[in-house]
Amino acid sequence: MSSISYIELSRLTNDQFLSLNDEEKTEIYQQANMDGNIQLVARLNFLGMKPAEVPVRQPSIISECMDVATQSSTILEYLKTLYKDGRLIVGTGNLPEDCNWMNKGPKFERLLGRDYLAQMITQLGLQRVRVPRKVVVAHNPTISVECWNDQYMFHMESNEMTVFAERVSSVSRKLTREEIDDLIRLIAAANFTDLWPANIALSEDHVYVIDTETKSFKGNVCWDKIHRFKGLVKSEDIRYFEDRIIEMEKLDTGKWYYQFWDGTKTCKMDRRAKYENEIDITEQQYMYVGGRSSGPYSPLVFKYSIDEL
């Protein structure tokens, strides 16, 4: 550790900090991040210590390569957006009455997954796949958000908030060919990997993807698993369904390739080069911000006030 304690930094002027050598400044910055000292990290960011931005793996909004001040402000801005849009509600009694709501627990990451799928549905112009409405209710004037990293994606939950989802009125029917196409396109584009029939619901006119936790987007799509949906396919459409799966398996040309399919074209890039480049950047950034690990038993905790929204 530098001979200048990061705690002593509060006594230094900005010019005095900037006069330190790069190694001392970096060590102070790392320690401030490891200790979760948001105020100090924000000050050091202003003095030029803020790391370069690294793409965040959606549907997460923060990454392990962000400094703690940026992580905190990013979550705050998201909460502000939810509040502005009427999707962060204070008190269960204020839930909109135009919907039949069901309690989905404290994981407000479900809203992130829901919004990401909605974004992909719009981008792809899908007409037959939807995601249910989801809102979050705050029960206290202060909110503690717990976050932890899992394979480069962050889980988020809060015991001071509860997620409520629109209850979809399911009917007993089979998928149409158009719905099969739209569902497969969404799975491919959004990298939706939680391929279980229980994670979708069929209304009279649409297919709803109802499970939007972070875990539903981990890893890579395994097209063999979509055979689990065969029970939702009409007997006369089984061959059509299987042909669609074969088509997607051909597009995924191997472990070391990454593809995005929008229904009209396929864009491929060498996944090995992409992976190695990402890992190199990630490790450098991760160590620069202190290499602070987080898991379900040692989460990052950020606190906010409803008044901030």
ZALUMVEX-685422 format. One record per residue: residue in one letter; x, y, z of N, C-alpha, C in turn. Coordinates in steps of 0.05 Angstrom, whole numbers, plus 5000, padded with zeros to 4 digits. Layout:
 resn   nu   nv   nw  cau  cav  caw   cu   cv   cw
    a    X    Y    Z    X    Y    Z    X    Y    Z
...
This chain:
 resn   nu   nv   nw  cau  cav  caw   cu   cv   cw
    m 5017 4976 5000 5000 5000 5000 5018 5025 5000
    s 5009 5046 4987 5023 5071 4986 5029 5082 5013
    s 5051 5098 5015 5058 5111 5040 5037 5131 5047
    i 5020 5139 5027 4998 5158 5032 4973 5141 5036
    s 4963 5140 5060 4938 5125 5065 4915 5138 5051
    y 4897 5122 5039 4874 5134 5025 4856 5148 5045
    i 4857 5141 5070 4842 5155 5090 4853 5183 5094
    e 4880 5186 5092 4892 5212 5095 4887 5229 5071
    l 4877 5217 5049 4872 5233 5025 4853 5256 5029
    s 4834 5252 5048 4815 5273 5054 4828 5299 5062
    r 4853 5297 5072 4868 5321 5081 4884 5333 5058
    l 4886 5319 5036 4901 5329 5013 4884 5346 4995
    t 4897 5366 4983 4883 5381 4962 4884 5365 4937
    n 4868 5372 4917 4868 5358 4892 4896 5359 4879
    d 4909 5382 4880 4936 5385 4868 4956 5367 4882
    q 4953 5364 4908 4972 5346 4923 4968 5317 4914
    f 4942 5309 4911 4938 5281 4902 4949 5277 4874
    l 4945 5296 4856 4954 5294 4829 4985 5293 4827
    s 4998 5303 4848 5027 5303 4848 5039 5276 4856
    l 5022 5258 4866 5032 5231 4873 5039 5216 4847
    n 5056 5196 4850 5063 5180 4826 5040 5161 4819
    d 5040 5150 4795 5018 5134 4785 5013 5110 4803
    e 5034 5098 4813 5030 5074 4829 5015 5081 4855
    e 5023 5103 4868 5009 5111 4892 4980 5117 4887
    k 4974 5132 4866 4947 5139 4859 4930 5114 4854
    t 4942 5095 4839 4927 5071 4832 4921 5055 4858
    e 4940 5052 4876 4936 5037 4900 4914 5049 4917
    i 4914 5076 4919 4894 5090 4935 4866 5085 4922
    y 4865 5086 4896 4840 5083 4881 4829 5054 4885
    q 4847 5035 4884 4839 5007 4887 4828 5003 4915
    q 4842 5013 4935 4833 5009 4963 4806 5022 4968
    a 4803 5046 4957 4777 5060 4961 4754 5044 4949
    n 4759 5031 4926 4738 5015 4913 4733 4990 4930
    m 4755 4977 4940 4752 4953 4956 4736 4958 4981
    d 4739 4982 4993 4725 4989 5017 4697 5001 5011
    g 4690 5003 4986 4664 5013 4979 4660 5043 4987
    n 4682 5058 4986 4681 5086 4994 4671 5103 4970
    i 4645 5104 4966 4633 5117 4942 4641 5146 4940
    q 4640 5161 4962 4646 5189 4961 4675 5194 4952
    l 4694 5179 4963 4722 5182 4956 4727 5174 4927
    v 4715 5151 4919 4719 5142 4891 4708 5163 4872
    a 4685 5174 4878 4674 5195 4860 4693 5219 4858
    r 4705 5226 4880 4724 5249 4879 4748 5241 4862
    l 4758 5217 4865 4781 5208 4850 4774 5206 4820
    n 4750 5198 4814 4741 5197 4786 4743 5225 4774
    f 4734 5245 4789 4735 5273 4780 4764 5281 4774
    l 4783 5269 4789 4811 5276 4786 4825 5259 4765
    g 4809 5245 4749 4820 5230 4726 4826 5201 4730
    m 4816 5189 4752 4822 5161 4758 4800 5142 4747
    k 4779 5153 4737 4756 5136 4728 4766 5118 4705
    p 4760 5092 4707 4769 5074 4686 4753 5077 4660
    a 4765 5068 4639 4751 5068 4613 4726 5050 4614
    e 4706 5056 4600 4681 5040 4600 4685 5014 4586
    v 4674 4993 4597 4674 4966 4585 4645 4959 4581
    p 4638 4947 4557 4610 4940 4553 4599 4922 4575
    v 4574 4928 4582 4560 4912 4603 4544 4890 4590
    r 4546 4867 4601 4531 4844 4590 4502 4846 4598
    q 4485 4851 4578 4457 4855 4583 4444 4828 4591
    p 4423 4828 4607 4408 4852 4616 4419 4866 4641
    s 4443 4859 4650 4454 4874 4672 4458 4903 4665
    i 4459 4921 4685 4465 4949 4679 4492 4957 4692
    i 4504 4940 4709 4530 4946 4720 4548 4922 4715
    s 4574 4926 4717 4593 4904 4713 4614 4904 4735
    e 4629 4882 4737 4650 4880 4757 4673 4899 4751
    c 4674 4910 4726 4696 4928 4718 4689 4957 4723
    m 4666 4963 4734 4658 4990 4741 4669 4997 4769
    d 4676 5022 4773 4683 5031 4800 4657 5032 4817
    v 4659 5032 4843 4635 5031 4860 4618 5056 4857
    a 4630 5079 4852 4614 5104 4849 4597 5102 4824
    t 4608 5091 4803 4593 5089 4778 4571 5068 4781
    q 4577 5046 4794 4557 5025 4800 4534 5038 4815
    s 4540 5053 4836 4519 5065 4853 4502 5084 4837
    s 4515 5102 4821 4500 5122 4806 4484 5110 4784
    t 4494 5088 4772 4479 5074 4751 4453 5062 4762
    i 4455 5050 4785 4431 5038 4797 4411 5060 4805
    l 4422 5082 4816 4405 5105 4823 4390 5116 4799
    e 4403 5119 4777 4390 5130 4753 4369 5110 4743
    y 4374 5084 4746 4353 5065 4738 4329 5067 4756
    l 4334 5069 4782 4311 5072 4801 4296 5098 4795
    k 4310 5119 4788 4296 5145 4781 4278 5141 4756
    t 4289 5126 4736 4273 5121 4712 4248 5105 4718
    l 4251 5084 4735 4228 5068 4743 4207 5086 4757
    y 4217 5103 4775 4199 5120 4790 4184 5140 4772
    k 4199 5152 4754 4188 5171 4735 4167 5157 4717
    d 4172 5132 4709 4153 5118 4692 4131 5105 4707
    g 4129 5109 4733 4108 5097 4748 4111 5067 4753
    r 4136 5057 4751 4141 5028 4755 4154 5023 4781
    l 4163 5043 4795 4172 5041 4823 4151 5055 4839
    i 4137 5040 4856 4114 5050 4870 4119 5048 4900
    v 4110 5069 4914 4114 5069 4943 4088 5059 4956
    g 4090 5035 4968 4067 5024 4982 4051 5005 4964
    t 4045 4981 4974 4030 4961 4959 4002 4971 4952
    g 3991 4988 4969 3964 4998 4964 3962 5016 4939
    n 3984 5024 4928 3985 5042 4905 3989 5027 4879
    l 3988 5001 4879 3991 4986 4854 3969 4994 4835
    p 3975 4997 4809 3954 5002 4789 3932 4982 4790
    e 3908 4991 4788 3885 4973 4791 3876 4961 4764
    d 3890 4969 4742 3882 4959 4716 3895 4932 4709
    c 3906 4919 4729 3921 4894 4724 3918 4875 4747
    n 3918 4849 4741 3918 4829 4762 3947 4822 4768
    w 3957 4830 4792 3985 4828 4798 3991 4803 4815
    m 4016 4792 4811 4025 4770 4827 4052 4777 4839
    n 4056 4769 4864 4081 4775 4878 4104 4757 4868
    k 4126 4770 4860 4149 4756 4849 4174 4758 4867
    g 4171 4769 4891 4193 4770 4909 4212 4794 4906
    p 4235 4793 4919 4252 4817 4921 4272 4821 4898
    k 4273 4803 4879 4293 4806 4857 4284 4825 4836
    f 4292 4851 4839 4283 4870 4820 4299 4869 4794
    e 4319 4850 4793 4332 4845 4767 4312 4834 4747
    r 4288 4824 4756 4268 4815 4738 4258 4837 4719
    l 4259 4862 4729 4251 4884 4712 4272 4889 4690
    l 4297 4885 4696 4318 4889 4677 4315 4868 4654
    g 4311 4843 4662 4307 4822 4642 4282 4826 4625
    r 4261 4835 4638 4236 4841 4624 4240 4863 4604
    d 4253 4884 4612 4258 4907 4594 4276 4900 4571
    y 4296 4883 4576 4314 4875 4555 4299 4859 4534
    l 4282 4840 4543 4267 4824 4523 4248 4842 4508
    a 4235 4861 4521 4217 4880 4507 4232 4896 4486
    q 4257 4904 4493 4273 4918 4474 4279 4901 4449
    m 4286 4876 4453 4292 4858 4431 4268 4853 4414
    i 4245 4850 4427 4220 4845 4412 4214 4868 4394
    t 4218 4892 4404 4214 4916 4387 4234 4918 4364
    q 4259 4913 4370 4280 4914 4350 4275 4894 4327
    l 4266 4871 4334 4262 4850 4315 4234 4851 4301
    g 4217 4869 4312 4191 4872 4300 4173 4847 4304
    l 4177 4834 4327 4161 4809 4332 4133 4817 4340
    q 4113 4803 4329 4085 4810 4334 4071 4791 4353
    r 4082 4767 4356 4067 4746 4371 4079 4739 4398
    v 4102 4752 4405 4115 4746 4431 4114 4771 4447
    r 4108 4768 4473 4106 4791 4491 4119 4784 4518
    v 4123 4804 4534 4131 4801 4562 4111 4815 4580
    p 4104 4803 4602 4084 4816 4620 4095 4841 4633
    r 4077 4859 4641 4084 4883 4656 4097 4874 4682
    k 4116 4890 4692 4128 4885 4718 4134 4912 4731
    v 4128 4914 4757 4133 4938 4772 4146 4929 4798
    v 4157 4949 4813 4169 4943 4838 4158 4962 4859
    v 4152 4951 4883 4140 4967 4904 4160 4971 4927
    a 4165 4996 4935 4182 5002 4957 4166 5003 4983
    h 4175 4990 5004 4160 4989 5028 4171 5008 5050
    n 4195 5018 5046 4207 5036 5066 4218 5061 5052
    p 4223 5083 5067 4234 5107 5056 4263 5104 5046
    t 4276 5083 5056 4304 5078 5047 4304 5050 5033
    i 4322 5048 5014 4324 5023 4998 4353 5013 4998
    s 4357 4989 5006 4384 4976 5004 4383 4956 4981
    v 4401 4960 4962 4402 4942 4938 4426 4925 4941
    e 4423 4899 4941 4445 4880 4942 4450 4870 4913
    c 4476 4870 4906 4484 4861 4879 4507 4841 4882
    w 4507 4821 4865 4530 4803 4865 4535 4793 4837
    n 4560 4787 4831 4569 4780 4805 4567 4749 4801
    d 4557 4741 4778 4554 4713 4771 4560 4710 4742
    q 4584 4701 4735 4591 4697 4707 4588 4723 4691
    y 4599 4745 4702 4600 4771 4689 4572 4784 4687
    m 4553 4774 4701 4526 4787 4702 4519 4791 4731
    f 4505 4813 4736 4499 4820 4764 4470 4814 4771
    h 4466 4800 4793 4440 4796 4805 4434 4820 4823
    m 4409 4828 4825 4401 4850 4842 4375 4844 4856
    e 4375 4850 4882 4351 4846 4897 4351 4865 4921
    s 4327 4869 4933 4325 4887 4956 4303 4877 4974
    n 4309 4874 4999 4289 4865 5019 4269 4887 5025
    e 4276 4912 5016 4257 4934 5020 4238 4938 4997
    m 4241 4921 4977 4223 4923 4953 4213 4896 4945
    t 4190 4896 4932 4177 4872 4922 4169 4876 4892
    v 4176 4857 4876 4169 4858 4848 4141 4845 4844
    f 4125 4859 4828 4098 4848 4821 4097 4846 4791
    a 4086 4823 4781 4084 4818 4753 4055 4815 4744
    e 4049 4823 4720 4022 4819 4709 4017 4790 4707
    r 3993 4781 4717 3986 4753 4715 3974 4748 4687
    v 3986 4730 4673 3977 4724 4645 3955 4703 4646
    s 3933 4709 4633 3911 4690 4631 3918 4668 4610
    s 3927 4645 4620 3936 4624 4602 3912 4608 4592
    v 3915 4598 4567 3895 4581 4556 3908 4555 4546
    s 3893 4534 4544 3904 4509 4535 3903 4507 4504
    r 3926 4511 4492 3927 4510 4463 3956 4504 4455
    k 3961 4502 4429 3987 4496 4418 3998 4521 4404
    l 4025 4521 4401 4038 4543 4387 4031 4543 4357
    t 4028 4566 4345 4025 4568 4316 4053 4569 4304
    r 4055 4565 4278 4081 4567 4265 4093 4595 4267
    e 4076 4615 4265 4086 4642 4268 4097 4647 4296
    e 4084 4636 4316 4094 4638 4344 4120 4623 4348
    i 4122 4600 4335 4148 4585 4336 4170 4602 4325
    d 4166 4614 4302 4186 4631 4289 4194 4654 4307
    d 4175 4668 4318 4180 4692 4335 4195 4684 4361
    l 4186 4662 4372 4198 4653 4397 4228 4645 4393
    i 4233 4631 4371 4261 4623 4365 4278 4647 4359
    r 4267 4666 4345 4282 4691 4339 4289 4706 4364
    l 4270 4707 4383 4275 4722 4408 4296 4707 4425
    i 4294 4681 4426 4313 4665 4441 4342 4670 4431
    a 4344 4669 4404 4371 4673 4392 4382 4701 4396
    a 4365 4721 4392 4375 4749 4393 4381 4758 4422
    a 4364 4749 4441 4367 4757 4469 4385 4739 4485
    n 4394 4717 4473 4409 4696 4487 4394 4687 4512
    f 4369 4681 4508 4352 4671 4529 4357 4641 4532
    t 4369 4633 4554 4379 4606 4557 4363 4588 4575
    d 4343 4599 4589 4327 4584 4608 4304 4570 4594
    l 4310 4550 4579 4291 4538 4560 4274 4516 4573
    w 4254 4525 4588 4235 4507 4600 4207 4516 4593
    p 4189 4498 4586 4161 4506 4579 4148 4523 4601
    a 4155 4518 4626 4143 4533 4648 4150 4562 4647
    n 4170 4570 4631 4179 4598 4630 4164 4614 4609
    i 4145 4601 4595 4128 4616 4577 4099 4610 4583
    a 4081 4628 4575 4053 4625 4579 4038 4632 4553
    l 4018 4616 4546 4003 4621 4522 3976 4634 4529
    s 3972 4658 4519 3946 4671 4520 3931 4663 4495
    e 3908 4675 4490 3893 4669 4466 3907 4677 4441
    d 3923 4699 4442 3935 4710 4418 3965 4713 4418
    h 3978 4708 4441 4006 4714 4443 4020 4693 4460
    v 4047 4692 4457 4065 4677 4474 4078 4697 4493
    y 4077 4692 4519 4090 4709 4538 4114 4695 4550
    v 4137 4709 4551 4160 4699 4565 4159 4711 4593
    i 4155 4693 4613 4149 4703 4640 4172 4702 4660
    d 4193 4687 4654 4215 4685 4672 4238 4703 4662
    t 4244 4725 4676 4263 4744 4667 4285 4750 4687
    e 4292 4731 4704 4314 4734 4722 4340 4734 4707
    t 4361 4744 4719 4387 4745 4707 4397 4718 4698
    k 4391 4697 4714 4400 4670 4707 4389 4660 4680
    s 4367 4672 4671 4355 4664 4646 4371 4672 4622
    f 4393 4688 4626 4409 4697 4604 4438 4689 4606
    k 4444 4671 4625 4471 4662 4630 4480 4641 4609
    g 4506 4641 4602 4516 4621 4585 4508 4625 4556
    n 4507 4604 4541 4499 4605 4512 4474 4587 4508
    v 4459 4594 4488 4435 4579 4481 4443 4551 4473
    c 4431 4531 4485 4434 4503 4477 4409 4495 4463
    w 4411 4493 4436 4387 4489 4420 4374 4461 4425
    d 4390 4442 4434 4378 4416 4440 4356 4418 4461
    k 4359 4438 4479 4340 4440 4501 4313 4450 4492
    i 4312 4463 4469 4286 4473 4460 4267 4451 4452
    h 4278 4427 4450 4260 4404 4444 4241 4400 4467
    r 4247 4411 4491 4228 4409 4513 4201 4422 4507
    f 4201 4440 4487 4176 4454 4480 4159 4438 4460
    k 4168 4414 4453 4154 4398 4433 4125 4392 4441
    g 4120 4390 4467 4093 4385 4477 4074 4408 4471
    l 4085 4432 4465 4068 4455 4459 4064 4458 4429
    v 4074 4439 4413 4072 4441 4384 4052 4422 4373
    k 4036 4431 4354 4016 4413 4341 4031 4390 4327
    s 4018 4367 4327 4030 4343 4315 4038 4348 4286
    e 4021 4363 4272 4027 4368 4243 4050 4388 4239
    d 4058 4402 4261 4079 4422 4259 4105 4413 4272
    i 4106 4388 4281 4131 4377 4294 4154 4379 4275
    r 4151 4370 4250 4172 4370 4230 4182 4399 4225
    y 4163 4418 4223 4169 4446 4219 4186 4456 4243
    f 4178 4450 4267 4191 4458 4291 4220 4447 4292
    e 4223 4421 4286 4249 4409 4286 4267 4420 4265
    d 4256 4427 4241 4272 4439 4220 4283 4466 4229
    r 4266 4481 4244 4275 4507 4253 4298 4504 4273
    i 4297 4484 4290 4319 4479 4309 4344 4472 4294
    i 4342 4454 4274 4365 4446 4258 4377 4471 4245
    e 4360 4488 4235 4370 4513 4222 4387 4529 4242
    m 4377 4532 4266 4391 4548 4286 4417 4534 4294
    e 4417 4507 4296 4441 4493 4303 4462 4496 4282
    k 4454 4498 4256 4474 4503 4235 4485 4531 4236
    l 4469 4550 4245 4479 4577 4248 4500 4579 4270
    d 4495 4563 4291 4514 4563 4313 4536 4543 4306
    t 4556 4552 4291 4575 4534 4278 4597 4523 4296
    g 4594 4526 4321 4614 4514 4339 4619 4530 4364
    k 4633 4518 4382 4638 4530 4408 4650 4558 4406
    w 4668 4561 4386 4683 4586 4385 4672 4607 4366
    y 4646 4605 4360 4634 4626 4344 4610 4638 4358
    y 4606 4664 4352 4584 4679 4364 4567 4688 4341
    q 4541 4685 4342 4524 4693 4321 4500 4710 4331
    f 4491 4728 4314 4467 4742 4320 4449 4739 4295
    w 4426 4728 4300 4407 4722 4277 4383 4740 4280
    d 4377 4756 4260 4353 4773 4261 4331 4764 4243
    g 4334 4739 4233 4313 4728 4216 4319 4731 4186
    t 4337 4749 4179 4343 4754 4151 4372 4750 4145
    k 4390 4752 4164 4418 4749 4159 4432 4739 4185
    t 4455 4729 4181 4471 4719 4204 4498 4734 4204
    c 4505 4745 4227 4531 4758 4230 4548 4740 4248
    k 4571 4731 4238 4588 4714 4254 4615 4727 4260
    m 4626 4722 4282 4653 4731 4288 4667 4710 4304
    d 4693 4710 4303 4709 4690 4317 4705 4694 4347
    r 4692 4675 4360 4686 4678 4388 4712 4675 4405
    r 4731 4660 4395 4756 4657 4410 4770 4684 4413
    a 4772 4699 4391 4785 4725 4392 4769 4744 4409
    k 4742 4743 4405 4725 4760 4421 4728 4754 4450
    y 4728 4728 4457 4730 4719 4485 4756 4728 4497
    e 4778 4722 4483 4804 4729 4494 4808 4759 4498
    n 4798 4774 4479 4800 4803 4481 4784 4813 4505
    e 4759 4802 4508 4742 4811 4531 4755 4804 4557
    i 4766 4779 4559 4779 4771 4584 4802 4789 4591
    d 4818 4796 4571 4842 4813 4576 4833 4840 4587
    i 4813 4852 4574 4803 4878 4583 4790 4875 4610
    t 4775 4854 4614 4761 4851 4639 4780 4848 4663
    e 4801 4832 4660 4819 4828 4682 4834 4854 4688
    q 4843 4869 4668 4856 4894 4673 4838 4914 4687
    q 4813 4916 4678 4794 4935 4690 4787 4925 4718
    y 4783 4899 4721 4775 4888 4747 4796 4894 4768
    m 4822 4890 4761 4843 4895 4781 4846 4925 4786
    y 4841 4941 4765 4845 4970 4769 4825 4981 4789
    v 4801 4970 4790 4781 4980 4809 4782 4965 4835
    g 4803 4950 4839 4807 4937 4865 4803 4907 4866
    g 4793 4896 4844 4788 4867 4844 4770 4858 4866
    r 4750 4874 4872 4732 4866 4894 4712 4845 4884
    s 4713 4822 4897 4694 4801 4889 4668 4804 4903
    s 4647 4794 4891 4621 4795 4904 4605 4769 4897
    g 4591 4759 4916 4575 4735 4912 4550 4737 4929
    p 4533 4717 4928 4508 4718 4944 4513 4721 4974
    y 4537 4712 4984 4543 4714 5012 4560 4738 5019
    s 4569 4752 4998 4585 4777 5003 4578 4797 4982
    p 4552 4805 4981 4543 4823 4959 4553 4852 4963
    l 4553 4867 4941 4556 4896 4943 4529 4907 4952
    v 4530 4926 4970 4505 4938 4981 4505 4968 4976
    f 4484 4978 4963 4481 5006 4958 4455 5016 4971
    k 4456 5039 4984 4433 5049 4997 4423 5075 4985
    y 4397 5077 4983 4384 5100 4970 4360 5109 4987
    s 4352 5134 4983 4328 5144 4996 4308 5150 4975
    i 4282 5145 4982 4261 5151 4963 4262 5181 4956
    d 4271 5198 4974 4272 5226 4968 4292 5233 4946
    e 4311 5215 4941 4330 5219 4919 4317 5216 4892
    l 4295 5202 4891 4282 5196 4866 4265 5219 4857
